[in-house]
């Protein structure tokens, strides 16, 4: 199973949607709340180049945000990424 990491805030509706999709696929992920850990926002920005949440990484590769995650799902590419080692 792939290593999935999310940078989120609890009040972000896009974060909730992204987690809902991953949960529906029974995917385990590491969720970093940048609202509770502000220093992690800088880490997120350095890793992915974006300042908005969610920021999603699969196997250390920046995927982008919620829209990009759902685009991968619609294209039929998300399951292959999530099954990668």
N, CA, C and O atoms as CSV, one atom per row, in Angstrom:
chain,resi,resn,atom,element,x,y,z
A,1,UNK,N,N,0.853,-1.185,0.000
A,1,UNK,CA,C,0.000,0.000,0.000
A,1,UNK,C,C,0.892,1.238,0.000
A,1,UNK,O,O,1.975,1.242,0.584
A,2,UNK,N,N,0.429,2.257,-0.646
A,2,UNK,CA,C,1.174,3.505,-0.773
A,2,UNK,C,C,1.195,4.271,0.546
A,2,UNK,O,O,0.311,4.120,1.390
A,3,UNK,N,N,2.218,5.089,0.696
A,3,UNK,CA,C,2.299,6.014,1.829
A,3,UNK,C,C,1.548,7.279,1.427
A,3,UNK,O,O,1.913,7.940,0.454
A,4,UNK,N,N,0.495,7.615,2.179
A,4,UNK,CA,C,-0.340,8.768,1.863
A,4,UNK,C,C,-0.255,9.762,3.019
A,4,UNK,O,O,-0.457,9.400,4.178
A,5,UNK,N,N,0.044,11.003,2.695
A,5,UNK,CA,C,0.149,12.064,3.698
A,5,UNK,C,C,-0.730,13.230,3.278
A,5,UNK,O,O,-0.776,13.602,2.105
A,6,UNK,N,N,-1.421,13.797,4.247
A,6,UNK,CA,C,-2.256,14.968,4.010
A,6,UNK,C,C,-1.879,16.064,4.990
A,6,UNK,O,O,-1.589,15.806,6.158
A,7,UNK,N,N,-1.888,17.283,4.495
A,7,UNK,CA,C,-1.785,18.475,5.337
A,7,UNK,C,C,-3.151,19.127,5.259
A,7,UNK,O,O,-3.617,19.469,4.172
A,8,UNK,N,N,-3.798,19.301,6.404
A,8,UNK,CA,C,-5.185,19.761,6.427
A,8,UNK,C,C,-5.429,20.736,7.573
A,8,UNK,O,O,-4.548,21.011,8.388
A,9,UNK,N,N,-6.656,21.249,7.603
A,9,UNK,CA,C,-7.209,21.927,8.769
A,9,UNK,C,C,-8.601,21.334,8.993
A,9,UNK,O,O,-9.241,20.903,8.033
A,10,UNK,N,N,-9.082,21.302,10.236
A,10,UNK,CA,C,-10.375,20.661,10.488
A,10,UNK,C,C,-11.566,21.413,9.918
A,10,UNK,O,O,-12.616,20.804,9.715
A,11,UNK,N,N,-11.453,22.695,9.653
A,11,UNK,CA,C,-12.581,23.491,9.186
A,11,UNK,C,C,-12.623,23.619,7.658
A,11,UNK,O,O,-13.478,24.326,7.124
A,12,UNK,N,N,-11.732,22.961,6.967
A,12,UNK,CA,C,-11.637,23.061,5.509
A,12,UNK,C,C,-12.535,22.022,4.840
A,12,UNK,O,O,-12.296,20.825,5.002
A,13,UNK,N,N,-13.565,22.442,4.089
A,13,UNK,CA,C,-14.462,21.474,3.451
A,13,UNK,C,C,-13.762,20.624,2.390
A,13,UNK,O,O,-14.150,19.476,2.170
A,14,UNK,N,N,-12.742,21.167,1.734
A,14,UNK,CA,C,-12.000,20.385,0.746
A,14,UNK,C,C,-11.174,19.296,1.424
A,14,UNK,O,O,-11.000,18.209,0.873
A,15,UNK,N,N,-10.670,19.587,2.612
A,15,UNK,CA,C,-9.940,18.588,3.389
A,15,UNK,C,C,-10.866,17.433,3.763
A,15,UNK,O,O,-10.494,16.264,3.662
A,16,UNK,N,N,-12.069,17.778,4.193
A,16,UNK,CA,C,-13.056,16.772,4.570
A,16,UNK,C,C,-13.388,15.886,3.370
A,16,UNK,O,O,-13.465,14.664,3.501
A,17,UNK,N,N,-13.583,16.497,2.205
A,17,UNK,CA,C,-13.903,15.723,0.990
A,17,UNK,C,C,-12.768,14.788,0.608
A,17,UNK,O,O,-13.002,13.633,0.255
A,18,UNK,N,N,-11.535,15.284,0.678
A,18,UNK,CA,C,-10.378,14.450,0.320
A,18,UNK,C,C,-10.278,13.253,1.263
A,18,UNK,O,O,-10.060,12.123,0.826
A,19,UNK,N,N,-10.438,13.510,2.550
A,19,UNK,CA,C,-10.367,12.411,3.523
A,19,UNK,C,C,-11.520,11.432,3.326
A,19,UNK,O,O,-11.348,10.225,3.492
A,20,UNK,N,N,-12.687,11.948,2.975
A,20,UNK,CA,C,-13.848,11.083,2.744
A,20,UNK,C,C,-13.571,10.117,1.580
A,20,UNK,O,O,-13.903,8.935,1.664
A,21,UNK,N,N,-12.970,10.617,0.509
A,21,UNK,CA,C,-12.649,9.753,-0.630
A,21,UNK,C,C,-11.641,8.682,-0.222
A,21,UNK,O,O,-11.814,7.508,-0.546
A,22,UNK,N,N,-10.594,9.085,0.486
A,22,UNK,CA,C,-9.593,8.109,0.919
A,22,UNK,C,C,-10.194,7.099,1.887
A,22,UNK,O,O,-9.895,5.907,1.809
A,23,UNK,N,N,-11.039,7.571,2.799
A,23,UNK,CA,C,-11.703,6.669,3.743
A,23,UNK,C,C,-12.587,5.663,3.004
A,23,UNK,O,O,-12.649,4.496,3.388
A,24,UNK,N,N,-13.268,6.106,1.951
A,24,UNK,CA,C,-14.149,5.207,1.200
A,24,UNK,C,C,-13.358,4.099,0.514
A,24,UNK,O,O,-13.908,3.049,0.184
A,25,UNK,N,N,-12.076,4.336,0.304
A,25,UNK,CA,C,-11.204,3.349,-0.316
A,25,UNK,C,C,-10.402,2.570,0.731
A,25,UNK,O,O,-9.526,1.777,0.388
A,26,UNK,N,N,-10.710,2.805,2.006
A,26,UNK,CA,C,-10.004,2.149,3.119
A,26,UNK,C,C,-8.502,2.388,3.060
A,26,UNK,O,O,-7.709,1.479,3.307
A,27,UNK,N,N,-8.121,3.610,2.732
A,27,UNK,CA,C,-6.717,3.989,2.645
A,27,UNK,C,C,-6.285,4.604,3.972
A,27,UNK,O,O,-6.937,5.510,4.490
A,28,UNK,N,N,-5.198,4.110,4.505
A,28,UNK,CA,C,-4.596,4.712,5.702
A,28,UNK,C,C,-3.772,5.909,5.271
A,28,UNK,O,O,-3.102,5.875,4.239
A,29,UNK,N,N,-3.824,6.965,6.065
A,29,UNK,CA,C,-3.053,8.152,5.730
A,29,UNK,C,C,-2.616,8.854,7.006
A,29,UNK,O,O,-3.221,8.703,8.067
A,30,UNK,N,N,-1.554,9.620,6.867
A,30,UNK,CA,C,-1.062,10.464,7.956
A,30,UNK,C,C,-1.626,11.857,7.730
A,30,UNK,O,O,-1.425,12.451,6.671
A,31,UNK,N,N,-2.324,12.370,8.717
A,31,UNK,CA,C,-2.981,13.673,8.608
A,31,UNK,C,C,-2.294,14.661,9.536
A,31,UNK,O,O,-2.303,14.485,10.754
A,32,UNK,N,N,-1.700,15.697,8.964
A,32,UNK,CA,C,-1.053,16.747,9.742
A,32,UNK,C,C,-1.931,17.983,9.720
A,32,UNK,O,O,-2.185,18.552,8.659
A,33,UNK,N,N,-2.391,18.397,10.884
A,33,UNK,CA,C,-3.247,19.578,11.032
A,33,UNK,C,C,-2.348,20.810,11.139
A,33,UNK,O,O,-1.740,21.059,12.179
A,34,UNK,N,N,-2.274,21.577,10.045
A,34,UNK,CA,C,-1.412,22.759,10.042
A,34,UNK,C,C,-1.993,23.906,10.868
A,34,UNK,O,O,-1.301,24.889,11.135
A,35,UNK,N,N,-3.252,23.789,11.271
A,35,UNK,CA,C,-3.831,24.762,12.194
A,35,UNK,C,C,-3.290,24.573,13.597
A,35,UNK,O,O,-3.054,25.545,14.315
A,36,UNK,N,N,-3.092,23.318,13.990
A,36,UNK,CA,C,-2.543,22.993,15.309
A,36,UNK,C,C,-1.017,23.010,15.309
A,36,UNK,O,O,-0.391,23.236,16.345
A,37,UNK,N,N,-0.423,22.767,14.137
A,37,UNK,CA,C,1.037,22.724,14.013
A,37,UNK,C,C,1.468,23.698,12.912
A,37,UNK,O,O,1.795,23.272,11.804
A,38,UNK,N,N,1.470,25.002,13.209
A,38,UNK,CA,C,1.762,26.009,12.177
A,38,UNK,C,C,3.115,25.823,11.487
A,38,UNK,O,O,3.250,26.150,10.308
A,39,UNK,N,N,4.101,25.312,12.188
A,39,UNK,CA,C,5.412,25.102,11.567
A,39,UNK,C,C,5.329,24.093,10.427
A,39,UNK,O,O,6.137,24.125,9.499
A,40,UNK,N,N,4.350,23.202,10.503
A,40,UNK,CA,C,4.191,22.197,9.457
A,40,UNK,C,C,3.690,22.806,8.147
A,40,UNK,O,O,3.864,22.212,7.083
A,41,UNK,N,N,3.074,23.977,8.217
A,41,UNK,CA,C,2.647,24.648,6.978
A,41,UNK,C,C,3.865,24.990,6.125
A,41,UNK,O,O,3.825,24.862,4.901
A,42,UNK,N,N,4.946,25.424,6.770
A,42,UNK,CA,C,6.178,25.718,6.030
A,42,UNK,C,C,6.733,24.450,5.391
A,42,UNK,O,O,7.180,24.473,4.244
A,43,UNK,N,N,6.705,23.347,6.129
A,43,UNK,CA,C,7.157,22.064,5.589
A,43,UNK,C,C,6.306,21.705,4.374
A,43,UNK,O,O,6.837,21.319,3.332
A,44,UNK,N,N,4.989,21.832,4.508
A,44,UNK,CA,C,4.062,21.539,3.420
A,44,UNK,C,C,4.391,22.383,2.189
A,44,UNK,O,O,4.433,21.863,1.074
A,45,UNK,N,N,4.621,23.663,2.383
A,45,UNK,CA,C,4.889,24.564,1.272
A,45,UNK,C,C,6.214,24.223,0.593
A,45,UNK,O,O,6.326,24.310,-0.630
A,46,UNK,N,N,7.211,23.838,1.375
A,46,UNK,CA,C,8.491,23.448,0.792
A,46,UNK,C,C,8.359,22.153,-0.001
A,46,UNK,O,O,8.971,21.999,-1.058
A,47,UNK,N,N,7.559,21.226,0.514
A,47,UNK,CA,C,7.410,19.934,-0.160
A,47,UNK,C,C,6.608,20.037,-1.443
A,47,UNK,O,O,6.987,19.457,-2.461
A,48,UNK,N,N,5.501,20.773,-1.405
A,48,UNK,CA,C,4.593,20.773,-2.544
A,48,UNK,C,C,4.501,22.073,-3.306
A,48,UNK,O,O,3.949,22.113,-4.405
A,49,UNK,N,N,5.039,23.144,-2.733
A,49,UNK,CA,C,5.020,24.423,-3.414
A,49,UNK,C,C,3.716,25.208,-3.312
A,49,UNK,O,O,3.589,26.277,-3.909
A,50,UNK,N,N,2.747,24.689,-2.562
A,50,UNK,CA,C,1.457,25.375,-2.437
A,50,UNK,C,C,1.202,25.724,-0.971
A,50,UNK,O,O,1.737,25.092,-0.061
A,51,UNK,N,N,0.370,26.749,-0.770
A,51,UNK,CA,C,0.092,27.185,0.608
A,51,UNK,C,C,-1.322,26.849,1.059
A,51,UNK,O,O,-1.659,27.057,2.224
A,52,UNK,N,N,-2.157,26.333,0.158
A,52,UNK,CA,C,-3.536,26.008,0.516
A,52,UNK,C,C,-3.658,24.550,0.958
A,52,UNK,O,O,-2.848,23.699,0.590
A,53,UNK,N,N,-4.686,24.288,1.751
A,53,UNK,CA,C,-4.962,22.919,2.182
A,53,UNK,C,C,-6.227,22.426,1.499
A,53,UNK,O,O,-7.095,23.227,1.150
A,54,UNK,N,N,-6.340,21.135,1.306
A,54,UNK,CA,C,-5.362,20.127,1.657
A,54,UNK,C,C,-4.230,20.074,0.636
A,54,UNK,O,O,-4.384,20.472,-0.518
A,55,UNK,N,N,-3.102,19.575,1.095
A,55,UNK,CA,C,-2.016,19.197,0.206
A,55,UNK,C,C,-1.821,17.707,0.434
A,55,UNK,O,O,-1.694,17.253,1.571
A,56,UNK,N,N,-1.798,16.956,-0.650
A,56,UNK,CA,C,-1.798,15.502,-0.586
A,56,UNK,C,C,-0.535,14.975,-1.259
A,56,UNK,O,O,-0.143,15.424,-2.336
A,57,UNK,N,N,0.079,14.018,-0.596
A,57,UNK,CA,C,1.289,13.380,-1.108
A,57,UNK,C,C,1.074,11.875,-1.109
A,57,UNK,O,O,0.622,11.305,-0.116
A,58,UNK,N,N,1.397,11.238,-2.218
A,58,UNK,CA,C,1.353,9.780,-2.302
A,58,UNK,C,C,2.755,9.325,-2.635
A,58,UNK,O,O,3.319,9.702,-3.662
A,59,UNK,N,N,3.319,8.497,-1.742
A,59,UNK,CA,C,4.706,8.044,-1.876
A,59,UNK,C,C,5.652,9.226,-2.086
A,59,UNK,O,O,6.519,9.199,-2.960
A,60,UNK,N,N,5.467,10.262,-1.266
A,60,UNK,CA,C,6.289,11.474,-1.269
A,60,UNK,C,C,6.153,12.311,-2.533
A,60,UNK,O,O,6.885,13.287,-2.698
A,61,UNK,N,N,5.244,11.960,-3.421
A,61,UNK,CA,C,5.004,12.731,-4.647
A,61,UNK,C,C,3.821,13.672,-4.406
A,61,UNK,O,O,2.750,13.222,-3.999
A,62,UNK,N,N,4.004,14.976,-4.653
A,62,UNK,CA,C,2.883,15.898,-4.445
A,62,UNK,C,C,1.785,15.674,-5.486
A,62,UNK,O,O,2.028,15.727,-6.692
A,63,UNK,N,N,0.578,15.423,-4.992
A,63,UNK,CA,C,-0.581,15.218,-5.853
A,63,UNK,C,C,-1.293,16.541,-6.095
A,63,UNK,O,O,-1.831,16.778,-7.176
A,64,UNK,N,N,-1.292,17.389,-5.096
A,64,UNK,CA,C,-2.023,18.652,-5.147
A,64,UNK,C,C,-3.082,18.636,-4.071
A,64,UNK,O,O,-2.854,18.137,-2.969
A,65,UNK,N,N,-4.242,19.184,-4.391
A,65,UNK,CA,C,-5.313,19.288,-3.413
A,65,UNK,C,C,-6.462,18.353,-3.714
A,65,UNK,O,O,-6.304,17.352,-4.412
A,66,UNK,N,N,-7.618,18.693,-3.176
A,66,UNK,CA,C,-8.820,17.876,-3.313
A,66,UNK,C,C,-9.237,17.724,-4.776
A,66,UNK,O,O,-9.577,16.622,-5.209
A,67,UNK,N,N,-9.216,18.800,-5.526
A,67,UNK,CA,C,-9.628,18.736,-6.934
A,67,UNK,C,C,-8.749,17.778,-7.724
A,67,UNK,O,O,-9.243,17.009,-8.549
A,68,UNK,N,N,-7.458,17.825,-7.473
A,68,UNK,CA,C,-6.536,16.945,-8.183
A,68,UNK,C,C,-6.743,15.486,-7.782
A,68,UNK,O,O,-6.645,14.586,-8.615
A,69,UNK,N,N,-7.031,15.261,-6.492
A,69,UNK,CA,C,-7.297,13.899,-6.023
A,69,UNK,C,C,-8.533,13.330,-6.715
A,69,UNK,O,O,-8.512,12.192,-7.184
A,70,UNK,N,N,-9.600,14.109,-6.781
A,70,UNK,CA,C,-10.822,13.649,-7.450
A,70,UNK,C,C,-10.623,13.507,-8.959
A,70,UNK,O,O,-11.242,12.644,-9.581
A,71,UNK,N,N,-9.777,14.334,-9.550
A,71,UNK,CA,C,-9.482,14.199,-10.980
A,71,UNK,C,C,-8.775,12.875,-11.250
A,71,UNK,O,O,-9.057,12.212,-12.248
A,72,UNK,N,N,-7.861,12.489,-10.369
A,72,UNK,CA,C,-7.201,11.186,-10.504
A,72,UNK,C,C,-8.214,10.063,-10.391
A,72,UNK,O,O,-8.133,9.076,-11.122
A,73,UNK,N,N,-9.168,10.206,-9.481
A,73,UNK,CA,C,-10.213,9.200,-9.309
A,73,UNK,C,C,-11.072,9.097,-10.575
A,73,UNK,O,O,-11.348,7.995,-11.049
A,74,UNK,N,N,-11.487,10.227,-11.114
A,74,UNK,CA,C,-12.324,10.230,-12.328
A,74,UNK,C,C,-11.578,9.630,-13.519
A,74,UNK,O,O,-12.182,8.974,-14.368
A,75,UNK,N,N,-10.273,9.855,-13.578
A,75,UNK,CA,C,-9.465,9.346,-14.688
A,75,UNK,C,C,-9.117,7.867,-14.519
A,75,UNK,O,O,-8.527,7.259,-15.412
A,76,UNK,N,N,-9.484,7.286,-13.363
A,76,UNK,CA,C,-9.177,5.888,-13.117
A,76,UNK,C,C,-7.730,5.636,-12.744
A,76,UNK,O,O,-7.249,4.507,-12.846
A,77,UNK,N,N,-7.024,6.684,-12.307
A,77,UNK,CA,C,-5.601,6.568,-11.998
A,77,UNK,C,C,-5.305,6.480,-10.501
A,77,UNK,O,O,-4.200,6.095,-10.118
A,78,UNK,N,N,-6.264,6.826,-9.657
A,78,UNK,CA,C,-5.999,6.898,-8.221
A,78,UNK,C,C,-5.720,5.526,-7.620
A,78,UNK,O,O,-4.791,5.389,-6.823
A,79,UNK,N,N,-6.492,4.516,-7.976
A,79,UNK,CA,C,-6.290,3.198,-7.394
A,79,UNK,C,C,-4.890,2.659,-7.674
A,79,UNK,O,O,-4.284,2.032,-6.804
A,80,UNK,N,N,-4.372,2.896,-8.877
A,80,UNK,CA,C,-3.019,2.438,-9.208
A,80,UNK,C,C,-1.987,3.147,-8.337
A,80,UNK,O,O,-1.039,2.521,-7.864
A,81,UNK,N,N,-2.166,4.451,-8.123
A,81,UNK,CA,C,-1.243,5.189,-7.270
A,81,UNK,C,C,-1.303,4.693,-5.828
A,81,UNK,O,O,-0.274,4.563,-5.164
A,82,UNK,N,N,-2.495,4.422,-5.359
A,82,UNK,CA,C,-2.651,3.988,-3.975
A,82,UNK,C,C,-2.160,2.566,-3.752
A,82,UNK,O,O,-1.797,2.200,-2.634
A,83,UNK,N,N,-2.146,1.768,-4.804
A,83,UNK,CA,C,-1.674,0.391,-4.676
A,83,UNK,C,C,-0.174,0.264,-4.856
A,83,UNK,O,O,0.398,-0.803,-4.633
A,84,UNK,N,N,0.465,1.356,-5.262
A,84,UNK,CA,C,1.908,1.327,-5.499
A,84,UNK,C,C,2.657,1.201,-4.188
A,84,UNK,O,O,2.224,1.697,-3.148
A,85,UNK,N,N,3.777,0.534,-4.263
A,85,UNK,CA,C,4.641,0.393,-3.073
A,85,UNK,C,C,5.662,1.491,-3.028
A,85,UNK,O,O,6.475,1.541,-2.105
